[in-house]
Amino acid sequence: EAILVASLTSITQQMSAVNQALGTGDGEALAAALHTLKGTLLQCGLQPWAALAQQIYSTLTLNPEAPVTDQLSRLDQLRTALATFLANNEHGHD
């Protein structure tokens, strides 16, 4: 259970970093946060979400001049999925 709690905390912190970078339009910080998030998702066995984080990360790093807002649809998909996942798993640990 301690590992699950640590993983959920890490995902929450990394999503906060994603949101902060998105809010400031900082593509470099967003890419770094997504890369870290992808690793955590892989460690948790959440491959589909890790793949989505990797797709966004790759797009940002391959085309750093593109506006961060170009990735909003995929970022919203990832944020919604992870928010639901975190909400569903939070209740068992209150």
SEFIZA-3560 file (N, C-alpha, C; in Angstrom, 3 decimals):
REM SEFIZA-3560
<numar><xx>0.822</xx><yy>-1.201</yy><zz>0.000</zz><atom>N</atom></numar>
<numar><xx>0.000</xx><yy>0.000</yy><zz>0.000</zz><atom>CA</atom></numar>
<numar><xx>0.861</xx><yy>1.258</yy><zz>0.000</zz><atom>C</atom></numar>
<numar><xx>1.994</xx><yy>1.213</yy><zz>0.674</zz><atom>N</atom></numar>
<numar><xx>2.877</xx><yy>2.379</yy><zz>0.715</zz><atom>CA</atom></numar>
<numar><xx>3.381</xx><yy>2.738</yy><zz>-0.684</zz><atom>C</atom></numar>
<numar><xx>3.654</xx><yy>1.722</yy><zz>-1.492</zz><atom>N</atom></numar>
<numar><xx>4.122</xx><yy>1.969</yy><zz>-2.860</zz><atom>CA</atom></numar>
<numar><xx>3.021</xx><yy>2.624</yy><zz>-3.681</zz><atom>C</atom></numar>
<numar><xx>1.788</xx><yy>2.156</yy><zz>-3.514</zz><atom>N</atom></numar>
<numar><xx>0.666</xx><yy>2.748</yy><zz>-4.238</zz><atom>CA</atom></numar>
<numar><xx>0.478</xx><yy>4.210</yy><zz>-3.841</zz><atom>C</atom></numar>
<numar><xx>0.529</xx><yy>4.485</yy><zz>-2.561</zz><atom>N</atom></numar>
<numar><xx>0.362</xx><yy>5.857</yy><zz>-2.080</zz><atom>CA</atom></numar>
<numar><xx>1.482</xx><yy>6.747</yy><zz>-2.633</zz><atom>C</atom></numar>
<numar><xx>2.714</xx><yy>6.244</yy><zz>-2.606</zz><atom>N</atom></numar>
<numar><xx>3.839</xx><yy>7.019</yy><zz>-3.138</zz><atom>CA</atom></numar>
<numar><xx>3.667</xx><yy>7.267</yy><zz>-4.636</zz><atom>C</atom></numar>
<numar><xx>3.185</xx><yy>6.276</yy><zz>-5.355</zz><atom>N</atom></numar>
<numar><xx>2.966</xx><yy>6.421</yy><zz>-6.792</zz><atom>CA</atom></numar>
<numar><xx>1.874</xx><yy>7.444</yy><zz>-7.078</zz><atom>C</atom></numar>
<numar><xx>0.791</xx><yy>7.367</yy><zz>-6.337</zz><atom>N</atom></numar>
<numar><xx>-0.304</xx><yy>8.325</yy><zz>-6.529</zz><atom>CA</atom></numar>
<numar><xx>0.160</xx><yy>9.743</yy><zz>-6.205</zz><atom>C</atom></numar>
<numar><xx>0.961</xx><yy>9.879</yy><zz>-5.154</zz><atom>N</atom></numar>
<numar><xx>1.497</xx><yy>11.189</yy><zz>-4.789</zz><atom>CA</atom></numar>
<numar><xx>2.401</xx><yy>11.714</yy><zz>-5.899</zz><atom>C</atom></numar>
<numar><xx>3.237</xx><yy>10.850</yy><zz>-6.437</zz><atom>N</atom></numar>
<numar><xx>4.148</xx><yy>11.243</yy><zz>-7.508</zz><atom>CA</atom></numar>
<numar><xx>3.379</xx><yy>11.672</yy><zz>-8.755</zz><atom>C</atom></numar>
<numar><xx>2.359</xx><yy>10.914</yy><zz>-9.130</zz><atom>N</atom></numar>
<numar><xx>1.544</xx><yy>11.273</yy><zz>-10.295</zz><atom>CA</atom></numar>
<numar><xx>0.876</xx><yy>12.627</yy><zz>-10.064</zz><atom>C</atom></numar>
<numar><xx>0.359</xx><yy>12.842</yy><zz>-8.861</zz><atom>N</atom></numar>
<numar><xx>-0.288</xx><yy>14.115</yy><zz>-8.532</zz><atom>CA</atom></numar>
<numar><xx>0.698</xx><yy>15.274</yy><zz>-8.660</zz><atom>C</atom></numar>
<numar><xx>1.903</xx><yy>15.100</yy><zz>-8.124</zz><atom>N</atom></numar>
<numar><xx>2.919</xx><yy>16.156</yy><zz>-8.192</zz><atom>CA</atom></numar>
<numar><xx>3.335</xx><yy>16.426</yy><zz>-9.632</zz><atom>C</atom></numar>
<numar><xx>3.486</xx><yy>15.374</yy><zz>-10.403</zz><atom>N</atom></numar>
<numar><xx>3.903</xx><yy>15.541</yy><zz>-11.789</zz><atom>CA</atom></numar>
<numar><xx>2.809</xx><yy>16.184</yy><zz>-12.629</zz><atom>C</atom></numar>
<numar><xx>1.553</xx><yy>15.860</yy><zz>-12.349</zz><atom>N</atom></numar>
<numar><xx>0.459</xx><yy>16.516</yy><zz>-13.059</zz><atom>CA</atom></numar>
<numar><xx>0.391</xx><yy>17.991</yy><zz>-12.683</zz><atom>C</atom></numar>
<numar><xx>0.733</xx><yy>18.306</yy><zz>-11.451</zz><atom>N</atom></numar>
<numar><xx>0.791</xx><yy>19.704</yy><zz>-11.034</zz><atom>CA</atom></numar>
<numar><xx>1.870</xx><yy>20.444</yy><zz>-11.824</zz><atom>C</atom></numar>
<numar><xx>3.013</xx><yy>19.802</yy><zz>-12.009</zz><atom>N</atom></numar>
<numar><xx>4.096</xx><yy>20.406</yy><zz>-12.792</zz><atom>CA</atom></numar>
<numar><xx>3.675</xx><yy>20.581</yy><zz>-14.252</zz><atom>C</atom></numar>
<numar><xx>2.948</xx><yy>19.600</yy><zz>-14.802</zz><atom>N</atom></numar>
<numar><xx>2.424</xx><yy>19.711</yy><zz>-16.170</zz><atom>CA</atom></numar>
<numar><xx>1.492</xx><yy>20.916</yy><zz>-16.270</zz><atom>C</atom></numar>
<numar><xx>0.576</xx><yy>21.025</yy><zz>-15.315</zz><atom>N</atom></numar>
<numar><xx>-0.390</xx><yy>22.124</yy><zz>-15.328</zz><atom>CA</atom></numar>
<numar><xx>0.291</xx><yy>23.480</yy><zz>-15.175</zz><atom>C</atom></numar>
<numar><xx>1.291</xx><yy>23.549</yy><zz>-14.309</zz><atom>N</atom></numar>
<numar><xx>2.016</xx><yy>24.806</yy><zz>-14.110</zz><atom>CA</atom></numar>
<numar><xx>2.742</xx><yy>25.204</yy><zz>-15.390</zz><atom>C</atom></numar>
<numar><xx>3.427</xx><yy>24.256</yy><zz>-16.029</zz><atom>N</atom></numar>
<numar><xx>4.147</xx><yy>24.553</yy><zz>-17.267</zz><atom>CA</atom></numar>
<numar><xx>3.179</xx><yy>24.951</yy><zz>-18.375</zz><atom>C</atom></numar>
<numar><xx>2.047</xx><yy>24.292</yy><zz>-18.408</zz><atom>N</atom></numar>
<numar><xx>1.037</xx><yy>24.627</yy><zz>-19.404</zz><atom>CA</atom></numar>
<numar><xx>0.512</xx><yy>26.045</yy><zz>-19.168</zz><atom>C</atom></numar>
<numar><xx>0.309</xx><yy>26.377</yy><zz>-17.907</zz><atom>N</atom></numar>
<numar><xx>-0.198</xx><yy>27.698</yy><zz>-17.562</zz><atom>CA</atom></numar>
<numar><xx>0.747</xx><yy>28.821</yy><zz>-17.945</zz><atom>C</atom></numar>
<numar><xx>2.036</xx><yy>28.556</yy><zz>-17.900</zz><atom>N</atom></numar>
<numar><xx>3.012</xx><yy>29.578</yy><zz>-18.253</zz><atom>CA</atom></numar>
<numar><xx>3.440</xx><yy>29.490</yy><zz>-19.718</zz><atom>C</atom></numar>
<numar><xx>2.992</xx><yy>28.435</yy><zz>-20.406</zz><atom>N</atom></numar>
<numar><xx>3.365</xx><yy>28.254</yy><zz>-21.809</zz><atom>CA</atom></numar>
<numar><xx>4.812</xx><yy>27.835</yy><zz>-21.992</zz><atom>C</atom></numar>
<numar><xx>5.397</xx><yy>27.268</yy><zz>-20.950</zz><atom>N</atom></numar>
<numar><xx>6.799</xx><yy>26.854</yy><zz>-20.976</zz><atom>CA</atom></numar>
<numar><xx>6.918</xx><yy>25.446</yy><zz>-21.551</zz><atom>C</atom></numar>
<numar><xx>7.198</xx><yy>25.357</yy><zz>-22.842</zz><atom>N</atom></numar>
<numar><xx>7.285</xx><yy>24.067</yy><zz>-23.517</zz><atom>CA</atom></numar>
<numar><xx>8.382</xx><yy>23.182</yy><zz>-22.982</zz><atom>C</atom></numar>
<numar><xx>9.517</xx><yy>23.773</yy><zz>-22.606</zz><atom>N</atom></numar>
<numar><xx>10.638</xx><yy>22.990</yy><zz>-22.079</zz><atom>CA</atom></numar>
<numar><xx>10.274</xx><yy>22.363</yy><zz>-20.730</zz><atom>C</atom></numar>
<numar><xx>9.660</xx><yy>23.133</yy><zz>-19.856</zz><atom>N</atom></numar>
<numar><xx>9.244</xx><yy>22.610</yy><zz>-18.553</zz><atom>CA</atom></numar>
<numar><xx>8.133</xx><yy>21.568</yy><zz>-18.729</zz><atom>C</atom></numar>
<numar><xx>7.253</xx><yy>21.806</yy><zz>-19.695</zz><atom>N</atom></numar>
<numar><xx>6.179</xx><yy>20.849</yy><zz>-19.957</zz><atom>CA</atom></numar>
<numar><xx>6.750</xx><yy>19.531</yy><zz>-20.442</zz><atom>C</atom></numar>
<numar><xx>7.702</xx><yy>19.594</yy><zz>-21.355</zz><atom>N</atom></numar>
<numar><xx>8.331</xx><yy>18.376</yy><zz>-21.861</zz><atom>CA</atom></numar>
<numar><xx>9.025</xx><yy>17.613</yy><zz>-20.730</zz><atom>C</atom></numar>
<numar><xx>9.731</xx><yy>18.332</yy><zz>-19.862</zz><atom>N</atom></numar>
<numar><xx>10.421</xx><yy>17.682</yy><zz>-18.738</zz><atom>CA</atom></numar>
<numar><xx>9.426</xx><yy>17.014</yy><zz>-17.795</zz><atom>C</atom></numar>
<numar><xx>8.336</xx><yy>17.709</yy><zz>-17.491</zz><atom>N</atom></numar>
<numar><xx>7.318</xx><yy>17.139</yy><zz>-16.601</zz><atom>CA</atom></numar>
<numar><xx>6.665</xx><yy>15.913</yy><zz>-17.225</zz><atom>C</atom></numar>
<numar><xx>6.395</xx><yy>15.973</yy><zz>-18.519</zz><atom>N</atom></numar>
<numar><xx>5.787</xx><yy>14.832</yy><zz>-19.208</zz><atom>CA</atom></numar>
<numar><xx>6.725</xx><yy>13.633</yy><zz>-19.250</zz><atom>C</atom></numar>
<numar><xx>8.008</xx><yy>13.889</yy><zz>-19.426</zz><atom>N</atom></numar>
<numar><xx>8.988</xx><yy>12.802</yy><zz>-19.454</zz><atom>CA</atom></numar>
<numar><xx>9.033</xx><yy>12.090</yy><zz>-18.098</zz><atom>C</atom></numar>
<numar><xx>9.045</xx><yy>12.868</yy><zz>-17.038</zz><atom>N</atom></numar>
<numar><xx>9.048</xx><yy>12.292</yy><zz>-15.688</zz><atom>CA</atom></numar>
<numar><xx>7.748</xx><yy>11.542</yy><zz>-15.423</zz><atom>C</atom></numar>
<numar><xx>6.639</xx><yy>12.147</yy><zz>-15.808</zz><atom>N</atom></numar>
<numar><xx>5.322</xx><yy>11.512</yy><zz>-15.631</zz><atom>CA</atom></numar>
<numar><xx>5.260</xx><yy>10.190</yy><zz>-16.386</zz><atom>C</atom></numar>
<numar><xx>5.768</xx><yy>10.177</yy><zz>-17.608</zz><atom>N</atom></numar>
<numar><xx>5.768</xx><yy>8.948</yy><zz>-18.406</zz><atom>CA</atom></numar>
<numar><xx>6.483</xx><yy>7.821</yy><zz>-17.673</zz><atom>C</atom></numar>
<numar><xx>7.634</xx><yy>8.119</yy><zz>-17.087</zz><atom>N</atom></numar>
<numar><xx>8.381</xx><yy>7.100</yy><zz>-16.350</zz><atom>CA</atom></numar>
<numar><xx>7.595</xx><yy>6.550</yy><zz>-15.172</zz><atom>C</atom></numar>
<numar><xx>6.948</xx><yy>7.423</yy><zz>-14.435</zz><atom>N</atom></numar>
<numar><xx>6.135</xx><yy>6.980</yy><zz>-13.293</zz><atom>CA</atom></numar>
<numar><xx>4.969</xx><yy>6.118</yy><zz>-13.769</zz><atom>C</atom></numar>
<numar><xx>4.316</xx><yy>6.536</yy><zz>-14.843</zz><atom>N</atom></numar>
<numar><xx>3.181</xx><yy>5.768</yy><zz>-15.368</zz><atom>CA</atom></numar>
<numar><xx>3.632</xx><yy>4.384</yy><zz>-15.822</zz><atom>C</atom></numar>
<numar><xx>4.798</xx><yy>4.301</yy><zz>-16.434</zz><atom>N</atom></numar>
<numar><xx>5.327</xx><yy>3.002</yy><zz>-16.839</zz><atom>CA</atom></numar>
<numar><xx>5.605</xx><yy>2.123</yy><zz>-15.620</zz><atom>C</atom></numar>
<numar><xx>6.176</xx><yy>2.710</yy><zz>-14.584</zz><atom>N</atom></numar>
<numar><xx>6.464</xx><yy>1.959</yy><zz>-13.366</zz><atom>CA</atom></numar>
<numar><xx>5.189</xx><yy>1.439</yy><zz>-12.706</zz><atom>C</atom></numar>
<numar><xx>4.091</xx><yy>2.164</yy><zz>-12.900</zz><atom>N</atom></numar>
<numar><xx>2.809</xx><yy>1.773</yy><zz>-12.314</zz><atom>CA</atom></numar>
<numar><xx>2.021</xx><yy>0.829</yy><zz>-13.218</zz><atom>C</atom></numar>
<numar><xx>2.573</xx><yy>0.505</yy><zz>-14.380</zz><atom>N</atom></numar>
<numar><xx>1.884</xx><yy>-0.390</yy><zz>-15.301</zz><atom>CA</atom></numar>
<numar><xx>0.771</xx><yy>0.287</yy><zz>-16.075</zz><atom>C</atom></numar>
<numar><xx>0.813</xx><yy>1.580</yy><zz>-16.188</zz><atom>N</atom></numar>
<numar><xx>-0.230</xx><yy>2.344</yy><zz>-16.882</zz><atom>CA</atom></numar>
<numar><xx>0.272</xx><yy>2.722</yy><zz>-18.282</zz><atom>C</atom></numar>
<numar><xx>0.537</xx><yy>1.688</yy><zz>-19.090</zz><atom>N</atom></numar>
<numar><xx>1.160</xx><yy>1.876</yy><zz>-20.393</zz><atom>CA</atom></numar>
<numar><xx>0.393</xx><yy>2.786</yy><zz>-21.358</zz><atom>C</atom></numar>
<numar><xx>-0.944</xx><yy>2.678</yy><zz>-21.459</zz><atom>N</atom></numar>
<numar><xx>-1.630</xx><yy>3.556</yy><zz>-22.419</zz><atom>CA</atom></numar>
<numar><xx>-1.433</xx><yy>5.042</yy><zz>-22.108</zz><atom>C</atom></numar>
<numar><xx>-1.469</xx><yy>5.403</yy><zz>-20.843</zz><atom>N</atom></numar>
<numar><xx>-1.280</xx><yy>6.801</yy><zz>-20.458</zz><atom>CA</atom></numar>
<numar><xx>0.177</xx><yy>7.209</yy><zz>-20.610</zz><atom>C</atom></numar>
<numar><xx>1.086</xx><yy>6.273</yy><zz>-20.328</zz><atom>N</atom></numar>
<numar><xx>2.506</xx><yy>6.547</yy><zz>-20.540</zz><atom>CA</atom></numar>
<numar><xx>2.774</xx><yy>6.793</yy><zz>-22.024</zz><atom>C</atom></numar>
<numar><xx>2.122</xx><yy>6.015</yy><zz>-22.882</zz><atom>N</atom></numar>
<numar><xx>2.291</xx><yy>6.193</yy><zz>-24.329</zz><atom>CA</atom></numar>
<numar><xx>1.777</xx><yy>7.564</yy><zz>-24.772</zz><atom>C</atom></numar>
<numar><xx>0.666</xx><yy>7.991</yy><zz>-24.203</zz><atom>N</atom></numar>
<numar><xx>0.121</xx><yy>9.304</yy><zz>-24.536</zz><atom>CA</atom></numar>
<numar><xx>1.067</xx><yy>10.410</yy><zz>-24.068</zz><atom>C</atom></numar>
<numar><xx>1.596</xx><yy>10.280</yy><zz>-22.860</zz><atom>N</atom></numar>
<numar><xx>2.571</xx><yy>11.255</yy><zz>-22.359</zz><atom>CA</atom></numar>
<numar><xx>3.799</xx><yy>11.284</yy><zz>-23.263</zz><atom>C</atom></numar>
<numar><xx>4.228</xx><yy>10.114</yy><zz>-23.727</zz><atom>N</atom></numar>
<numar><xx>5.389</xx><yy>10.036</yy><zz>-24.622</zz><atom>CA</atom></numar>
<numar><xx>5.097</xx><yy>10.716</yy><zz>-25.961</zz><atom>C</atom></numar>
<numar><xx>3.900</xx><yy>10.531</yy><zz>-26.490</zz><atom>N</atom></numar>
<numar><xx>3.538</xx><yy>11.169</yy><zz>-27.762</zz><atom>CA</atom></numar>
<numar><xx>3.606</xx><yy>12.694</yy><zz>-27.638</zz><atom>C</atom></numar>
<numar><xx>3.060</xx><yy>13.209</yy><zz>-26.560</zz><atom>N</atom></numar>
<numar><xx>3.067</xx><yy>14.660</yy><zz>-26.359</zz><atom>CA</atom></numar>
<numar><xx>4.506</xx><yy>15.147</yy><zz>-26.175</zz><atom>C</atom></numar>
<numar><xx>5.258</xx><yy>14.437</yy><zz>-25.354</zz><atom>N</atom></numar>
<numar><xx>6.661</xx><yy>14.777</yy><zz>-25.106</zz><atom>CA</atom></numar>
<numar><xx>7.450</xx><yy>14.800</yy><zz>-26.419</zz><atom>C</atom></numar>
<numar><xx>7.281</xx><yy>13.760</yy><zz>-27.235</zz><atom>N</atom></numar>
<numar><xx>8.016</xx><yy>13.669</yy><zz>-28.499</zz><atom>CA</atom></numar>
<numar><xx>7.675</xx><yy>14.834</yy><zz>-29.418</zz><atom>C</atom></numar>
<numar><xx>6.397</xx><yy>15.159</yy><zz>-29.499</zz><atom>N</atom></numar>
<numar><xx>5.982</xx><yy>16.275</yy><zz>-30.342</zz><atom>CA</atom></numar>
<numar><xx>6.604</xx><yy>17.578</yy><zz>-29.865</zz><atom>C</atom></numar>
<numar><xx>6.619</xx><yy>17.784</yy><zz>-28.562</zz><atom>N</atom></numar>
<numar><xx>7.192</xx><yy>19.015</yy><zz>-28.007</zz><atom>CA</atom></numar>
<numar><xx>8.694</xx><yy>19.104</yy><zz>-28.251</zz><atom>C</atom></numar>
<numar><xx>9.387</xx><yy>17.984</yy><zz>-28.116</zz><atom>N</atom></numar>
<numar><xx>10.842</xx><yy>18.023</yy><zz>-28.255</zz><atom>CA</atom></numar>
<numar><xx>11.275</xx><yy>18.029</yy><zz>-29.718</zz><atom>C</atom></numar>
<numar><xx>10.476</xx><yy>17.436</yy><zz>-30.601</zz><atom>N</atom></numar>
<numar><xx>10.831</xx><yy>17.428</yy><zz>-32.024</zz><atom>CA</atom></numar>
<numar><xx>10.507</xx><yy>18.754</yy><zz>-32.704</zz><atom>C</atom></numar>
<numar><xx>9.573</xx><yy>19.491</yy><zz>-32.119</zz><atom>N</atom></numar>
<numar><xx>9.167</xx><yy>20.764</yy><zz>-32.703</zz><atom>CA</atom></numar>
<numar><xx>9.038</xx><yy>21.813</yy><zz>-31.595</zz><atom>C</atom></numar>
<numar><xx>10.175</xx><yy>22.207</yy><zz>-31.008</zz><atom>N</atom></numar>
<numar><xx>10.121</xx><yy>23.117</yy><zz>-29.852</zz><atom>CA</atom></numar>
<numar><xx>9.570</xx><yy>24.504</yy><zz>-30.176</zz><atom>C</atom></numar>
<numar><xx>9.531</xx><yy>24.860</yy><zz>-31.444</zz><atom>N</atom></numar>
<numar><xx>9.002</xx><yy>26.177</yy><zz>-31.827</zz><atom>CA</atom></numar>
<numar><xx>7.482</xx><yy>26.208</yy><zz>-31.879</zz><atom>C</atom></numar>
<numar><xx>6.861</xx><yy>25.019</yy><zz>-31.932</zz><atom>N</atom></numar>
<numar><xx>5.400</xx><yy>24.954</yy><zz>-32.008</zz><atom>CA</atom></numar>
<numar><xx>4.798</xx><yy>25.415</yy><zz>-30.684</zz><atom>C</atom></numar>
<numar><xx>3.682</xx><yy>26.118</yy><zz>-30.731</zz><atom>N</atom></numar>
<numar><xx>3.039</xx><yy>26.560</yy><zz>-29.488</zz><atom>CA</atom></numar>
<numar><xx>2.592</xx><yy>25.360</yy><zz>-28.645</zz><atom>C</atom></numar>
<numar><xx>2.765</xx><yy>25.488</yy><zz>-27.347</zz><atom>N</atom></numar>
<numar><xx>2.326</xx><yy>24.446</yy><zz>-26.410</zz><atom>CA</atom></numar>
<numar><xx>0.832</xx><yy>24.170</yy><zz>-26.597</zz><atom>C</atom></numar>
<numar><xx>0.096</xx><yy>25.197</yy><zz>-26.965</zz><atom>N</atom></numar>
<numar><xx>-1.353</xx><yy>25.051</yy><zz>-27.114</zz><atom>CA</atom></numar>
<numar><xx>-1.738</xx><yy>24.056</yy><zz>-28.206</zz><atom>C</atom></numar>
<numar><xx>-0.796</xx><yy>23.754</yy><zz>-29.117</zz><atom>N</atom></numar>
<numar><xx>-1.069</xx><yy>22.748</yy><zz>-30.147</zz><atom>CA</atom></numar>
<numar><xx>-1.329</xx><yy>21.373</yy><zz>-29.533</zz><atom>C</atom></numar>
<numar><xx>-0.878</xx><yy>21.181</yy><zz>-28.311</zz><atom>N</atom></numar>
<numar><xx>-1.006</xx><yy>19.880</yy><zz>-27.649</zz><atom>CA</atom></numar>
<numar><xx>-2.173</xx><yy>19.816</yy><zz>-26.660</zz><atom>C</atom></numar>
<numar><xx>-3.006</xx><yy>20.844</yy><zz>-26.640</zz><atom>N</atom></numar>
<numar><xx>-4.064</xx><yy>20.922</yy><zz>-25.626</zz><atom>CA</atom></numar>
<numar><xx>-5.023</xx><yy>19.735</yy><zz>-25.662</zz><atom>C</atom></numar>
<numar><xx>-5.400</xx><yy>19.289</yy><zz>-26.832</zz><atom>N</atom></numar>
<numar><xx>-6.354</xx><yy>18.178</yy><zz>-26.912</zz><atom>CA</atom></numar>
<numar><xx>-5.792</xx><yy>16.920</yy><zz>-26.260</zz><atom>C</atom></numar>
<numar><xx>-4.557</xx><yy>16.579</yy><zz>-26.601</zz><atom>N</atom></numar>
<numar><xx>-3.955</xx><yy>15.382</yy><zz>-26.006</zz><atom>CA</atom></numar>
<numar><xx>-3.652</xx><yy>15.594</yy><zz>-24.527</zz><atom>C</atom></numar>
<numar><xx>-3.230</xx><yy>16.801</yy><zz>-24.158</zz><atom>N</atom></numar>
<numar><xx>-2.996</xx><yy>17.079</yy><zz>-22.741</zz><atom>CA</atom></numar>
<numar><xx>-4.287</xx><yy>16.978</yy><zz>-21.941</zz><atom>C</atom></numar>
<numar><xx>-5.374</xx><yy>17.488</yy><zz>-22.474</zz><atom>N</atom></numar>
<numar><xx>-6.659</xx><yy>17.390</yy><zz>-21.779</zz><atom>CA</atom></numar>
<numar><xx>-7.077</xx><yy>15.935</yy><zz>-21.616</zz><atom>C</atom></numar>
<numar><xx>-6.844</xx><yy>15.136</yy><zz>-22.643</zz><atom>N</atom></numar>
<numar><xx>-7.165</xx><yy>13.707</yy><zz>-22.569</zz><atom>CA</atom></numar>
<numar><xx>-6.370</xx><yy>13.035</yy><zz>-21.452</zz><atom>C</atom></numar>
<numar><xx>-5.078</xx><yy>13.334</yy><zz>-21.391</zz><atom>N</atom></numar>
<numar><xx>-4.226</xx><yy>12.750</yy><zz>-20.355</zz><atom>CA</atom></numar>
<numar><xx>-4.620</xx><yy>13.247</yy><zz>-18.972</zz><atom>C</atom></numar>
<numar><xx>-4.844</xx><yy>14.546</yy><zz>-18.839</zz><atom>N</atom></numar>
<numar><xx>-5.203</xx><yy>15.107</yy><zz>-17.532</zz><atom>CA</atom></numar>
<numar><xx>-6.534</xx><yy>14.564</yy><zz>-17.036</zz><atom>C</atom></numar>
<numar><xx>-7.510</xx><yy>14.437</yy><zz>-17.922</zz><atom>N</atom></numar>
<numar><xx>-8.815</xx><yy>13.905</yy><zz>-17.529</zz><atom>CA</atom></numar>
<numar><xx>-8.700</xx><yy>12.455</yy><zz>-17.077</zz><atom>C</atom></numar>
<numar><xx>-7.981</xx><yy>11.659</yy><zz>-17.838</zz><atom>N</atom></numar>
<numar><xx>-7.814</xx><yy>10.243</yy><zz>-17.490</zz><atom>CA</atom></numar>
<numar><xx>-7.120</xx><yy>10.086</yy><zz>-16.139</zz><atom>C</atom></numar>
<numar><xx>-6.062</xx><yy>10.846</yy><zz>-15.929</zz><atom>N</atom></numar>
<numar><xx>-5.323</xx><yy>10.717</yy><zz>-14.674</zz><atom>CA</atom></numar>
<numar><xx>-6.090</xx><yy>11.306</yy><zz>-13.492</zz><atom>C</atom></numar>
<numar><xx>-6.838</xx><yy>12.361</yy><zz>-13.711</zz><atom>N</atom></numar>
<numar><xx>-7.655</xx><yy>12.920</yy><zz>-12.626</zz><atom>CA</atom></numar>
<numar><xx>-8.694</xx><yy>11.899</yy><zz>-12.180</zz><atom>C</atom></numar>
<numar><xx>-9.304</xx><yy>11.218</yy><zz>-13.134</zz><atom>N</atom></numar>
<numar><xx>-10.288</xx><yy>10.174</yy><zz>-12.807</zz><atom>CA</atom></numar>
<numar><xx>-9.610</xx><yy>9.028</yy><zz>-12.068</zz><atom>C</atom></numar>
<numar><xx>-8.462</xx><yy>8.606</yy><zz>-12.567</zz><atom>N</atom></numar>
<numar><xx>-7.708</xx><yy>7.519</yy><zz>-11.930</zz><atom>CA</atom></numar>
<numar><xx>-7.346</xx><yy>7.885</yy><zz>-10.490</zz><atom>C</atom></numar>
<numar><xx>-6.834</xx><yy>9.091</yy><zz>-10.293</zz><atom>N</atom></numar>
<numar><xx>-6.445</xx><yy>9.523</yy><zz>-8.949</zz><atom>CA</atom></numar>
<numar><xx>-7.651</xx><yy>9.621</yy><zz>-8.028</zz><atom>C</atom></numar>
<numar><xx>-8.755</xx><yy>10.142</yy><zz>-8.528</zz><atom>N</atom></numar>
<numar><xx>-9.966</xx><yy>10.267</yy><zz>-7.706</zz><atom>CA</atom></numar>
<numar><xx>-10.482</xx><yy>8.891</yy><zz>-7.300</zz><atom>C</atom></numar>
<numar><xx>-10.450</xx><yy>7.944</yy><zz>-8.210</zz><atom>N</atom></numar>
<numar><xx>-10.943</xx><yy>6.597</yy><zz>-7.921</zz><atom>CA</atom></numar>
<numar><xx>-10.057</xx><yy>5.856</yy><zz>-6.935</zz><atom>C</atom></numar>
<numar><xx>-8.768</xx><yy>6.168</yy><zz>-6.913</zz><atom>N</atom></numar>
<numar><xx>-7.839</xx><yy>5.476</yy><zz>-6.023</zz><atom>CA</atom></numar>
<numar><xx>-7.618</xx><yy>6.196</yy><zz>-4.721</zz><atom>C</atom></numar>
<numar><xx>-7.977</xx><yy>7.454</yy><zz>-4.654</zz><atom>N</atom></numar>
<numar><xx>-7.798</xx><yy>8.242</yy><zz>-3.437</zz><atom>CA</atom></numar>
<numar><xx>-8.731</xx><yy>7.776</yy><zz>-2.329</zz><atom>C</atom></numar>
<numar><xx>-9.935</xx><yy>7.377</yy><zz>-2.690</zz><atom>N</atom></numar>
<numar><xx>-10.942</xx><yy>7.038</yy><zz>-1.689</zz><atom>CA</atom></numar>
<numar><xx>-10.567</xx><yy>5.827</yy><zz>-0.837</zz><atom>C</atom></numar>
<numar><xx>-9.760</xx><yy>4.939</yy><zz>-1.384</zz><atom>N</atom></numar>
<numar><xx>-9.387</xx><yy>3.758</yy><zz>-0.619</zz><atom>CA</atom></numar>
<numar><xx>-8.304</xx><yy>4.021</yy><zz>0.386</zz><atom>C</atom></numar>
<numar><xx>-7.784</xx><yy>5.242</yy><zz>0.418</zz><atom>N</atom></numar>
<numar><xx>-6.638</xx><yy>5.519</yy><zz>1.277</zz><atom>CA</atom></numar>
<numar><xx>-6.854</xx><yy>6.695</yy><zz>2.205</zz><atom>C</atom></numar>
<numar><xx>-8.112</xx><yy>7.066</yy><zz>2.434</zz><atom>N</atom></numar>
<numar><xx>-8.423</xx><yy>8.180</yy><zz>3.341</zz><atom>CA</atom></numar>
<numar><xx>-8.386</xx><yy>7.728</yy><zz>4.790</zz><atom>C</atom></numar>
//
